[in-house]
Amino acid sequence: MDQEYAISEWHDTPQVYQRLNELIRQPMRPIRRECMDNFLKYFETKCARSKSLTEQAQKYIPGGVQHNLAFNYPFPLAIEKADGAYMWDVDGNRYIDFLQAGGPTVLGSNYAPVREKVSELMQSCGPVTGLFHEYELKLAQLVNRLMPSIEMFRMLGSGTESVMAAIRAARVFTGKKKIIKVGGAYHGWSDQMVYGLHIPGTGRMEAKGIPGSCTSNTQEFYPNDLGHLRRLLTFNRLRGGTAAVIVEPVGPESGTRPVARDFNQKVRELCDEFGALLIFDEVVTGFRLGLGGAQGYFGIKPDLTIFGKCISGGYPMAGGVGGRRDILMGFAAGIGGTGERAYVGGTLSANPLSCIAGYYALLEMERTNAPVIAGHSGDRLTRGLNAIIERHHLPFVAYNQGSIVHLETSGVMLLDFHNPIKLMRELKPRKHMMEEMGAAYMSQGLITLAGSRMYTSMADTDEVIDDALARFEVVLASVN
């Protein structure tokens, strides 16, 4: 049988955690100072225009950069061109692109057949009308065919908006207030979700400018700790109940804290037992792990599913929430409302540009089997990274969930409030080490997500991956 999903084999989760725990128990192993200084010279000598542009941007843009995925050390690069497996900066330097816009471009960047369809639309209709367009329907029908749990689908402007809408719908449908997330997971930046962000146990630490009342009904449990989840659900039942549990199905931060193979099934069972809805945040995993998403791979039917840029193949103003018909019918539509349904809005939601891009991106992914090809590239990259780690006797950890590849060198993402003293003492130095690793990779022509995560695409041929591995080895061979 042809492989349907990007994950050829689920990782041995206990073994991954054993290696990760060994990594954070050890002293850091940064790049040797003289080597790091040499890597940093690249930015001064080869990236002069990027530096000039970002210095000018600091006068008008807070921090000089607007995208939360931009790598800022020693300064952000200004990108001029993206195509397939590569990006080029304004100084003409080429990079292997393992960021892939944060995950949605499984076909590779700026994929020509989709770009041509978007260009045709722009000639006839333009990007937005404010009225219904046929491709809204075509996209919703296609998503329903690929993910049968999506009985109805509402397009929105981003993953953040989609989470907001899903939580609102869950509260309307259940009549309950509490929302439980996994600590460390990222579900956008709405007021109620900036809680337990990035690091489990931190609660409102990142909630600057957000009144306490906004997160008073948000709770977190430690990754993989089903006993903790059960205790929260039990406690909430005495106080009116839980509206929903929301998870990233491969684990917080796209599997940076990976989950056991049966984790989602057990969460599903707990939700059923306590009358809570299960929300899958498939902003990254939707279509990247396969056209059936993580829910198809794990064989779990969530009540609601969140999408982000993956719903439009990386084109802008893209997100959505789908799921059970009886829940989705709780959304108000059209101008105004009657006060009986959850209000959702967005004048750019379901614009023709995003809908036609998503429709043809998904058809091309189906035609080419792009998720599986990208997954094979992720497997090859992970095998090669582990070989380098072993060859140089390093404590680093590489593992993957198909085309989502993790390379943990500093272990900063594994710190949490189980050991608050270690967290406070090591958070900044480990974060700086991760920044230096990312800068070193970039100096060798490799763009990653924060120096610790890579997304492979259909454009990553064996030759591209092998070239990338040679570049990674230059950096990893320079470690103390």
Number of C-alpha atoms within 10 A of each C-alpha: 3 6 12 16 24 29 25 14 11 12 17 13 15 12 10 16 16 10 16 21 14 14 22 22 11 11 10 17 16 19 20 13 12 9 16 18 12 12 21 17 13 16 21 13 8 14 21 14 16 20 19 11 15 19 16 12 15 12 10 10 11 9 12 17 20 10 7 8 13 18 20 17 18 14 17 18 24 19 15 12 14 19 14 20 23 21 23 19 17 16 16 14 14 19 21 24 29 26 25 26 20 20 27 26 28 33 30 27 24 17 18 13 12 21 16 13 16 22 14 11 16 14 9 8 12 14 17 17 12 13 10 12 17 10 20 21 15 16 25 20 17 15 24 18 14 17 21 15 22 24 20 20 24 20 27 27 22 23 27 21 25 28 31 20 23 28 24 19 25 28 22 18 18 16 12 20 20 24 26 22 26 26 27 28 28 22 28 19 16 14 17 24 26 23 31 25 26 20 23 23 21 17 19 19 12 13 19 10 7 14 12 13 10 15 19 14 15 20 21 24 21 20 22 18 12 15 11 14 23 17 12 18 26 14 13 18 15 9 12 12 21 29 29 28 25 26 24 26 24 26 21 24 20 23 20 24 20 25 22 15 15 9 18 26 15 12 20 19 13 19 20 12 11 17 17 25 25 26 27 29 29 27 30 27 29 26 30 33 29 28 27 23 25 27 22 20 15 16 12 17 22 21 24 29 29 30 28 32 26 28 33 27 32 25 23 17 22 29 26 28 29 27 25 18 15 11 21 25 15 18 19 17 14 9 6 10 13 8 8 10 17 22 17 20 17 14 12 19 21 28 26 25 25 29 29 25 27 29 24 22 26 25 15 17 22 15 9 13 20 26 29 27 25 29 30 23 28 28 24 18 27 26 16 20 25 17 15 19 18 13 11 14 10 17 18 22 22 22 26 25 24 30 31 30 26 24 20 22 24 30 25 22 20 20 21 21 14 11 9 13 11 14 17 13 10 19 18 12 14 23 16 16 20 22 20 21 26 24 27 30 23 27 22 20 20 24 25 26 20 20 25 21 24 26 29 32 32 24 23 28 17 13 9 15 21 16 12 23 20 14 19 20 19 13 21 21 17 16 16 12
